[in-house]
Amino acid sequence: MSKQSYRFGAREAFVLVVALLSALVAIGYQTRDAYADGTFGFSSATYTVNEGDTAQIVINRTGGTENVQITATVGDQTAISPTHYINPGPVQFIFTVPGSNTATLQVGTVEDLVQNVDRTFSVTLTVPSGSTPGITSAVVTIVDDDGPSTYSYQSTAVTFSEGTSNAMVTVLRSGATGVAQQVDCNVTGGSATPGVDFTVVDGTANFGVGATTATCTFNIINDGSSEANETITLGFLNASGGFSAGATNQTMTITITDAPAGTVQFSQSSYTVTEGVGLATFGVTRTGGSNGAITAFCSTTTGPGSATVNVDYIQVVNQPLTWADGVTTTRFCQVQIIQDGTIEASEQFGLQLTGGNVGSPSTATVTINDDDGVGVLQFSSATYTGAETGGAITITVTRTGSTTGQVTVDFATTTIGSTATAGVDYIATSGTLTWTNGDGTSKSFTVTPVADGVAEGTETVNLVLSNPTGGASLGAQSTAVLHITDSTTIPVITSISPAAGPIVGGTPVTIYGANFTGALSVTFGGFACTSVNVVLSTQITCVTPAHLGGTVEVIVTTAIGSNTTIGTQNDFFYTGGPTVTFISPSTGPATGNTIVTITGTGFTSSGMTVKFGTVAAVFTYIDTTTIVAVAPAQSAGTVDVIVTTPGGTSPNTAADNYTYTGTSVPVVTSVSPASGPIGTTIIITGTGFAGVTSVTVGGVSASFTVVLSTQITATVPAGTPAGVVDVRVTGPGGMSANTAADNFTNTSAGQTVTYTLYFRFTLLVWTGKNNIGALAALSGQETPDNPQTNNVSGSVGAIYRFNGSTQSWEAYFPGSDGVPGANNFTTLQNGTAYFIALKGGGTMSWTVLAGP
């Protein structure tokens, strides 16, 4: 519908003109005072608010019969915005009739974590003429909630056992936490002797900004003596930064108990032997400590089985098993098993441990398998030995007695009771050995040790046989111990510089490590390095051979052996692209602009990029081995300088590290929870939070607390836009970058304002969203959708406004939205007066999103 097609009758047109002229005279083309009435004022002349909270300033209206707009303004007194509070600027409130009789002005205050005096700011109410002013001036006092900083121990007593490393004592800070402070945990007495019973690792409790806990650490020494408990008495000393003693917990007593003796127990709750084994052994282990000597006693019991004493086994009574101080080696309870020559079912007897420090299992069941049938399977020896660098070690298993029928047995290495570490000192293995009918030969498997180049002495691997089949039984030697001797004289590579080079070879490299004396060869991926020079037993220089691209192993070989290839210390990367071998200088300020010379290979005059971390840098190509770049600004920390050419990207090595120093720009890595309504407490995780000055959620300042340099808690403030918003942190180094990691979804419905529309015309002042499309406002369409808004577009025929600059009326017709030339305006402006024309009779409510 065009403007011209919307018509009123003659009588209606006359009424419209009279109404419009009356409105113009009354409001002077602005909000009119002629309809302003009632009494307006603050509910009180004084308000108080705790620091960090939001002040709630109530405005009341009494009496009146018309819609009235008033304005509240906020001003500094001893409180200064935005240091102590957030000044929202002039805030307009619309009081409708019938409708609102009260409104609340909300002013957020800043939690500074520092003890200070109470501060004030003012609020002033501007009431239009024609209305009666009530209390139009008020003072808001911000009450400081940060008491004096005090320190105290978390508790008055704590206990550690001998041998505890980095034992931590917690110190608490109460009151103001806005500055860094420290206090010493001072040893004032006790029966423990410094240097003999304990040492102080860090005797100062350092509190960062916002931190409420800190620790002092001690090493508790295991002196090997059995003795009464000893104590350390702690007080406080050298408090700094305005720190003062708290009311309680100013001393702490550390009680040092003897290191635990541990417990002894059977290595398993059941064992299996064959009757022809002779003297059977059953492992007893010591775990959980080794302080002091332990003696336990092993005895046989008739329960729970059917084996007969002195027929199937020889009774044992209180056989002593002894461990000296510091010893945890497995001991063995020994029982003589009798060969009776009779084919029979399996039989059982029991074992029991008694004495001090007996753990679980303290009893075990022994099954005696008959060996008068198909044979006995067991290790050929109780112990085996092999060198760390000697290659695979062979372990032999025998079949004795009858060889009738096919039998099998499972074998495996086990970490239980082993001092060697699987995957580090040896390659774990397991499998099954098989003997065919009539086969009485020995079978074997291998365990491969790993040469780690670390001086560590002989280590052990426990071996075990299990699950015999075909009627075979396990012999007494169903377990064995493999001893791996140390070999620390083989070459060891700790680093290579540079660690990358071109595929054509020719790169001079220095290899660092140990045991290089008498080196016979140096190879890169199997190809010999040239110009080899053993500079020291810890250093070799050579020139790399040509090789295909990729990572290769560097091997140094002497008469004793070759270095291991575990880890990346001996890796060298061949590339068809560029390499970075040196950076000068390798450090610079976080603000950037440091001139950096990059040395390497394969640089090109075109198609090349240089990045410091993930940030591109401005650079100048000098030649194929030299680039001069300008370090871009970044957060403090170490980044890789990466050069990319058409031939590829330089590999990441230690040579390309560049360290930014100085104040870090905050970085937000996560927000938890990621959604919630206004008032939700969120945890912001990231880096560079020391000295943070502000946190905003959707551009609105939020109250916050810096918990750590990596963590902030904040409250989603009132006024945060609905939907997905950004959480931004500002510190001395600047504001955190806007990334997906800082997104937060405000699930609160947006604030709304409701107008009552009357037939035919309603005069209102627009306090909804500024510059919102008129059709969107009439239709209740917004993103994200707010279910409180409603659609009145079908009931509104036109919207009129007076243009004071042109002294003319302008109109918008919803039915002609989008038609060129049909409307004088298409958006609604905050603070502008409009006449709304309803098509039908009666009244209706129109709810829209509140501004700005």
N, C-alpha and C positions, 0 to 999 in steps of 0.2 A: 504494500500500500504506500503510495507516495504522500508527501506532505499535503499536496493539494486535494487528495481524495478523502482526507479525514475531515469531516464537517460537523459542526454543532448546529442546532436550531437557532433561530433568531434570539429567542429568550436566553438560551444557554450561552450564546456568544456574548450577549450583553453582560450576563453575570460574570463570564470569564474576564472580560476587559476590566470591569469594575474591580474584580478580585486582584487582578495583576497590578493595576494602577495603585490600589490600596497597599499592596505588598511593597511596591517600589518606594512609595512615599514613606512607608513605615520603616523599612530596613535600609534605605539609602543604597540600594543595590548590594547590601551585605546582610548579615544576620540582624534581624530587627530587634530593637529593645521594647517596642510597643507591646509585645506579648510576653516580655520577661517579667515574671513575678514570683513571689515566694521569698523565703529567707534561706540563705546559703551560708555555710560556715564549716570550719573544721570541728570535729567532735571534741577537741581539746587544744589548748594552747601549747602543750608540751607532749612529746612522745619520747620513748626510749627504745633502743634496739641493740641487741648484742652484736658486737663486731663479727662480720661475716654473714649475718642474717639479713633478711629483707624487711625494711620498715613498712608497716601497714598504717597509712595515714587516711583516716576516714573523713569523708565530706558528707554532710547531711543537708537535706532540703526539707523545709516545713512549709506547708501551704502552697498556693499557686495552682493555676489551671492551664498553663501552656507549656510547650516544650522550650527549654532554656539551655543554652550552651555557656559553660563557665570554663575558666582556664586556671590551672595550677602551675606555679613555677617554683623552682628549687634554686637556692643560692648558697655559696660557700660562707662559712663562718670560720671556726677553727678547723673544721673538717674541709679538706680540699678535694675536689673531684678531678681526676679519677683515682687519686692516691688512696683516699679513705672511703669514698662512696662513688656511685655512678649516677651522674646527673642526667635524668631522662629528657631534659629540655622542657619547654612548655607542653603541658598535657591538657587536652580538651576533654571535657565530659559533657554528654548530652543527657539532661534530665527530661524524660518524657512524661506526659500526663494523658491517661493514667499510666503508671509505670514505675520508674525508679524514684526512690526517695533517698537513696544513699549510694555512694561510690567510694572506691578505695584507690588511693595513689600509692603505688609500690615503688620504693627506692632501695636498690641493692647496696649493701656495704661491703667493704673489702676486708678479708681476714689477713692481717699482716704478720701474724705469729710472733710479734714483738710486743713486749710490755710497754705501755705508754699511758698517757692521761686520756680521759674521756674527751671526745670531740663533738662539735655541734655543727649542724647546717640548718638553714631556714627554709620554710615553705610559705608561699604567699598565694592567696586565692583572689582572682579577679572576677568580680560579679558584675554583670551588665546593669546599666541604669534601669530603673523600674523594678529592680529586685532589692530586697533588704539584706545587707551584709551582716553575717554573724561574726564568728571568730575567723578573721581572714589572714591572720599571721600566726605561725606556730614555729617552735624550735624543736628539732629532733636531736637527741643526744645519743651518740654512738658509744656504748659502754664497752670499754676494753675488757676482753675475756682472757687475756694472756697474763697469768700470774707470773711472779718472778721465776726464773729458770732455777730448778733445784735438781740435785742428783742423789741417787740412792741405789743400793744393790737390790736386785730383783728378789733375793731371799737372803736370810742371815746365815744359811748353812748349805753346803753342797759337798758331795763325796765323789772322789775319783780313785780308781785303783792304780797301783804302780804300773808303769809302762804306757799310760795314757798320753798320747801326743796331742798338742794343741787343745788342751782342756780349756773350755771357754767359761768365763764368769761374766754374767750379764749385768750391765749398769743401766738404770732407767733415768730418763730426763722428763721432768714434769714442768708445766707452765709454758712460758714462751719458748718457741723452737725456731725462731726466724733467723738466727745467726748460728754459725759454726762455733762449737765450744768443745772443750776437752777437760778431762780430769784424770789424774793418775790413780791406779789401783795400788796402794802403797802397802808393802809387807811390813807389819808392825810387830809381829811376834809369832808364837806357835812353837811346837816341838820339832817340826821338820827343819832340816838343815839346807840352806840354799846351796846349789851346786852339787849336793849329794842326794837329796831327796826330790829336788825340783829345780827348774830354771824358769826365769821369766822370758817368754817369747815376745810379748807386746804388753807392756804395763800401762798403756794409755788408752782410755776409752775416748774415741774421737766421734763426736756427733756432727753430722752434716746438717745442712739447712733442712728443717722439717723432720729430722730423725728424732725418735723418742727412745731408741735403744742403741747401745754400743757394747763392745766386749773387750775384755782383757784376756790374754791367753797365756797358758803355762804348759810346760812339759813336765810330766810327773815321771821321775826316774825309777826304773826297776833296779833296786840295789842288790837284789838276790838274797837278801836276808829275811828270815822269818822273824817278825817283830810286831809289837803292838802298833795300833793305829797312831799316825802322826798328824799334826795339824799345821795349817798356815793361817795366821790371822791377818786380815786385810782391813785397811782403812782407806781414806782418801787423802790426796795431796795435790798441790799445784793446779787448782781449778782455774780456768781462764775464761775470758769473755763474759764476765758478769755472773758466772756460775756460783751458786751457793748451796750449802748442805740442806738436804731435805729433813723432814721431821723424824723419819724412821729409817731403819736399815742402813746405818752409816758404817757398820762393820759387817764382815762376813768371815765365817770360819770354813776353810777347806779341810776336809778330813781325808787323809791318804790311807787307803787300806792296802794290805799286801796284795801283790799280783795274784790272780787265782791259781790254785794248784791244778785245777782241771779235774776231770773224772776219767776213770778207766772202765771199760766195758768190752764185751765181746764184739768183734768186728761184724758179726752177723748173728741172727737169732737161730739159724740152723746150719748144720754142716753135713756133708756126705763123705763117707770114706768106704774103702773096701776092706774086707776082713783080712786080706793078705798084705795089707799095707805095712804092718809092723807098728812102728812108733808114729802115731798120728799127731799132728800139731794143729792148734786152734788159736787164731789170732786174737789178741786183746790189745785195744788201742787206748791211747791217752789223748784226750781232746779238751779244748776249752781252757788251757793254761798249762804251765810247766813249772810253776814256782814251788820249790821244795821237793822233797822226796816223797814217793808214794809206794806202799807195799800192799798188794792185794793177794788173796789166796783162792786158788782154783781147786774145785772138788768135783768128782763125778757123783751123779744121783741115779737111782734106779728108775725114777719116773722120767718121762712119761711113757717109756716104751717097754719092749719085750726082751731086750738084750739081758743076758745073765752075767752077773759079776763073776770073774775068774773063769768063765766059759767063753764068753764073746769079747770081753775086755778086762783089763786089770784095773781094779778100783784105785782112784787117786783121792787122797785126803789132804786138804790144805797145802797144795803145792804153791810155794811162794813165787810171786812175780813182782819184781822191783824196778822202779824208775828213779834214777838219781835226779837231783835238782837240774832243771832245764832240759831234761831228756824227754822226748815224746815218741821214741822209736817203738814200733810194735813188739810186744812180747808174746810168747806162745805157751799156752797150756798144753802139756804133752801127756798122751794116753796111749798105752800099749794095746793094740787090737790083736785078737787071737785068731789064727787060722784054724778052723775046725774041720775042714775037708768035707763038709756036708752041704749038699745042695739044699738051699732053704730060702725062705722069703727074707726080705729086709727086716732088720731089727733096730731098735732105738734105745738110747740111754740119754741121760741129761748131764749138763754142766752147770755149775753155779760159782759165781764170784762173791767173795765176802771180804770184809776189811773196810778201811776208810776210803772215801772219795770214789765209791762204786757208783757208776752211772747206769744207763739203760742202753742195750739189754744186759741185765746181770745174770740171765740164764740163757741157755741155748740147748737145742735138741740135736743129737748126733745120730744120723742114720747109717747103719753098717750094711752095705750092699754085699751080697754073696759074690765071691770071685771064683766059685767052682764051676762057673758057666762059661762066659764068652770073653773074659779078660778085664784088665784094669788099665785105665787111661790116666796119665799124669805127666807133669813136666819132668824133663830129664834131670833138672837141677833146681835147687831152691833159689839160686841167683844166677844172673847173666850179666855180662859187662861189655860195653862197647864205647868207642870214642865218639865225641860230639861231631867230629869231622870225618869219621871213618866209614860213613855210608850205612846202609841197612844192616841191622843186627839180627842174626838168625836165632829163633827160639825153637827148641825141639820138644816134641811130645811123644811119649812112648806108649806102646800097648804090650802088656805083660800078662802071663797066665794063658788062658785059652785063646785061640784065634778063630774059633768057630763063629761063623756068621758075620754079616756086615754091621759095623758099628760107626757111630759118629760122635763128635764132641764139639761144642762151641768154644771159641777162644775170644778174648778181648783184652785191650788195655783198659784200665779204670783210673779215674782221677781220685778215687777214694784212697786216702793214705799216701798218695804220690806227692813228691816234692817238686817234680817236673811239671810244667804247664803244657797241656795239650795245645797244639797249634803254634806254640812258641818254642818249646824245647824238643818236641817230637810230634810226629804225625800219628794221631789216634788210629787204631785199626781194630777190626773184629771180623769174624768169619767162622767157618765150619771145617773141621778136618774129618776125612773119611777113610776107613779101613775096610777093604773087601774081605770076603770069606777066606780064611787062611792067611791073611796078611798080618804079619807081626813086625813089620818094619817101622822105623820111626818116621813121623811126619813133622813138618815145620812150618812156621810162618815168620815174617820179618816185621821189625819195628824200626822205622827210619827216624833217627835223631835230626834235630835242626841246629846248625852251627850259628848261634846268635852273636858271637863275638864279644860276649859279656863275661867278665870274670866272675864266676858264681859257684865254683866247686862242683863236686859230683852231685848229680841229682838222680832221683829214683822214679821208676814207673812201675806200678803194681800190675801184675798179669793174673788173669783168672780163667779157669776152665769151668764149664757148666753144661747142663742139659745132655748127659750121655744118653745114647739111644742104642737099640738092638740088644739090650740086656747088659751092656757094659756098665762098669761102675767107675767112679772117680777114686784115684789113689790119694794117699796122704798129701802128695805134692800137687794139689789142685790149684794152688796159688804159687806165685814166684815173684821175685823182684828183679827188675832190670836196672842196673847202675850205668848211667851215662856220664862218662868222665869229661871234664872241662877241657876245651881247646881254645885258649885265648890268644894263641900266637899266630893264628891265621890273619891275613890282611883284613882290616876293617875300614870301610869307607864311611865317612860322616857327612861329607858334602863335596860338591863339584862346582867350580866357578869358571866361566858361566855354565849354567845348567842347560843351555840350549844353543843351537847353531844351525847353519845352513846345510842342506843335504849334500852339497858339493864338498863338504869337509873343509879342512884347513883352519879350523878354529883353535887357537892356543887355549888350553884349559889347565887349571890347577886342581888336582885331586887331593883332598885332605882326609886324614884318618890316622891309622896306626899300623905298625908291623909291616911297613913297606920295604924294609932293608932287604936287599937281594932280590928285588922283584924281577921275575923272569919275563913277564909280558903284561901288557895292558891292552884290553880289547874293548871296543864299543860295538855292542850287538854282534860279537863274533869277529869283527874286523880289527886288525892290529892298529893301535895308535902309534904314530911315528914320533921321532925325536924325543923318546922317553928319557926323562932325567929324574932319578931319585934324589931330590934335593935334601930331604931329611927322612927319618923313619916315619914321619907323619905327613910328608908332602911329596907329591910327584907332579911334574909338568910334562905335557906331551901335546901333539897336534892331532886333532880328530881326523879319522878317515872319512871318505864319502860313504853315505848310507841312505837307504830309502827313508822317507819321512815317517815320523812316529817316535814313540818312546823306546829306548833300548837300555839294556843293562850294561853297566861298566864293570869289568872284572879285572882285578889285580891278582896276579898269581905269583906266589913264591914257592920255594922248595917244600914248604910245609903245607901249602894248600892255597885255596882261593877264598876271597870274601864271599859272604852270603848275599843273596839277592832279595832278602826280606825287606819290605819297606821301600821308600822312594829315595833314600839317601844316595844310592848309586845309579839313579836314573838320569839319562841325558835325552833331550828331545831334539830330534832332527826336523827342521821345517823347510818347506819350499818358499815360505814367506819371510817376513822380517823377524829379527830378534832384538831384544833390548838387553844389553850387557852391562850398562852402567848409566847412572843418573847423577847429575851434579847441578845444584845441591839436591840432596834427597829429602830435605825438610823445608817447610815454609809455613807462613801463617795461614789460618783458616780463611782469612779475607781474600786470599789469592794474590794474583799479579806478580808472583815470583817467576823470574826468568830461569828456565830449567834447560840444561843441555842434555840431550838424550843420545847416547852412543850405542851402536849396535850394527846390524847388517841388514841388507836387503831393502833399504829405504828407497822410495821412488818419488820422482818429481811431480807425479800426477796420480790421482785416484787414491790418495793416502789420507787416513784420519788418525788423530791422536786423542786418546781419552785418558783422563785421570779418574779411575774408577769407572763410573757410568757417565761422567760429564765430559762433553767434547771440549777440547782446548784449541786455542789459536796457536798456530805454529808456523815456522819457516823451514823449508827444506834446504839444507846446506849441501850435502852430498849423500852418497849411498850408505854412509856410516854415521852421519850426524844430522840431528834435528834440534832446533831451538824452539821451545814452546813456552807459553805463558800459563802457569798453573791457574785453573779457575777456582773460584771460591767454593769451599766445601766445609762440612763439619769436621771437627778435629778427629784425627785417627789416621790409620794407614790404608792407602789404596794402591792398586796396581796401575802402572802406566802401560797402556796397551796401544800398540801401533798396528794398523790394518792397511794392507796394500792389496792390489789386485791379485797378488800371489798368496795371500792368506793373512792370518792374525798372529802376532807374536805370542809365544807361549808364556804362561804365567810362571815366573821364577822369582827367587828372592832378590835378584838384581834389579827388578822393575818396581820395587816398593818405594812409595813416596809418602812421607808422614806430614799431615797437617797439624799444626800446633795452635794453641790459643783457645779462645772461647768457642764452644760448639754451638751451632744452630740447633735448636730442639728438633728431634725427629720423632714423630708418632708412628708406632708400629702396630698398635691395636687399641681398640676401645671395647670395654666389657662392662655391662652388657651392651650389645650392639643396637638395642632398641628399648624404648620405654617412654613413659609420659614425662611431662614437666615435673621436676622434683626428684627424678631418679638420680641416685648416686652412681657415678661411673668411675671405673678405674682406667686411667690412661697409661699405657705402657710405651716406653721408647727410650731415647737417650738424650743427654744434654739438658736435663731438667733442673740442674742446679741454678739458682738465682732467677727462676721463672717469675715474670712480672704479671702475666695475665693469661687467662684461658677463656676462649670464646666458644660457644656452641651455636652454630648457625649465625655467627656474627654478633651474638649477644653475650656480654660479659658474664662469666659464671664465677661463683665462689669456689675456691679450690684450696687444697693442701698438698704441698710437695712432701711425699712420704720418703722417697729416695730420689737419687739422681736419675733413676730409670722408671719412677712411678709417681703418678699424681692421682688424687681423688678429687672429683669435682661434682657439683650438683647442676643438673640441667635447669637453667633459669627460666623464670616466667618471661614470656615474649619470644621464646624460641619458635621459629617457624615450624609448622607441621611438616612431616615427611622427612626425607633424607637431607641431613645437614652435615657440615664439616666441623670437626673439633680441632681447633688451632691453638698452639701453645707458643707464647712469645717470651723470649729470654734476652739476656744481654747480647747474644749473637744474632738475634733477629727472630722472625716468625717461622714456625714449622711449615714445610711445603704442603700443599694440598694434594693428598693422595687418597686412593680408595681405602687405605688402612685407617683413615681418620673419620670414616663415615659413621654417622649415628642416625637412627630413624626415630623421630619424635612422633609417638603414637597418640599424643594428646590432640583432641579436636581443637582447631583454631578458635580464638575468641570471636564472638559474634556480637552484632548489634541488631536490634529489631525495631522496625518502624511500623506504625499503624497507619494504613492508607484509608482515606475517607472519600466517598463519592461527593462531588466530582473531582475536586482538586485537594491535594495535600502539599503544604509547604514544609520542606525539611532541609536541613543542612547535612550534606554527605560526610559521614564519619567512617564509611567503609574503606576498603582497600583503595589506595590512590591509583589513578590511571587504569582501573579495572574496566574492561569492556562493558558497555552498558547492557548489551544483550546477555553477557555472561553473568552480570550481577542480577538481572531480572530472572534468569533461568536457574540460578543457584549452581552454576557450573564453575568449579575451581579444581586445581591440581595441588595436592591430592584432594579427593572429594570429601566434603564435610557434610555429614548427614543432617546437621542442624539447619543448613540453609534450605530455602524452598524456592519453587518456580512460580513467579507471578507474571511471566511474560505474556500469557494469554489474556490477562485481565487488565494490563496497562496499555492504554492506547497511545500515549505520548508522554515525553518528558520535556519541560521547558526550563530555560535559564535566561537571565538577562546579562548581556555582554556590556559591561560598563565602559570599556574603551571605545566601542563602536556605537554605544547608546542604542542597541537594537536587541530584539528577542531572537533566541535561537531554539531550535527544536530537534528532538530525536524521536523517530517512529520505529518501534520494534519490528513492525511488519515489513519495513523497507530496509532493514539492516543489510548492508552489502550492496545496495543499489546506488550506483554513482550519482551524486548530486542530490539524493533524497534527504540526507540528514546534514545538519550544521555541525554536529559533534557526535562522536561514537564512544567516548570514554567519560568516566565520572571522576571529578577532581575533589580531593579531600578539602573540606572547609567551604565548598561552594553551595549556594542555595539553589534548590530545584523545586519546580511544581510538578507533581506526579498526577496524571489524569487517568482515573479509573473509567473503564467502559461501562460497568454495571453499577447498580446500587449497593448500599451496605458498606461495610468496612472489611478489611483483611489485614493480616500481619505479613510483613516482608522481612525475613531474616537474612542478613548478609555477613560476610567475614568482616571483622573490625579492622580499621586501618592500623598503621599507615600503609 
